[in-house]
Amino acid sequence: MAEPYIEQVEYLDVLTKTGKKIDVSKPRGDVHRDGDYHKTVHVWIFAESTQELLLQKRADCKDSWPGLWDISSAGHISAGDSSLITAQRELQEELGVILPKDAFEFIFVFLEEC
């Protein structure tokens, strides 16, 4: 008999306005509902040889910006995870691309005022 499917709740680290962890993690839905600061990654694939930037079209079922063109890959950084681990995971999940850690270049941090 197959095991029943149990949906896992994704927890995110809550941050201060300046991006510092405050030792509180909450379910993703609660973080969004409450307007808490949290981390995400945005991965841009740039082909230096052709000077091209890879974009992807968002699925029509997405809750934000469905069916529109977007950056190569992005995602929330789960509680306790690093931006690099998340970038690798999201790139593989969304595009099936597997890259080593040294293929990534950290560019900047953006703090958004809500």
Buried (B, 14 or more C-beta within 10 A) or exposed (E): EEEEEEEEEEBBBBBEEEEEEEEEBBEBEBBBEEEBBBBBBBBEBEEEEEEEEBEBEBEEEEEEEEEEEBEBBBBBBBBEBEBEBBBBBBBEEBBEBEEEEEEBEEEEEEEEEE
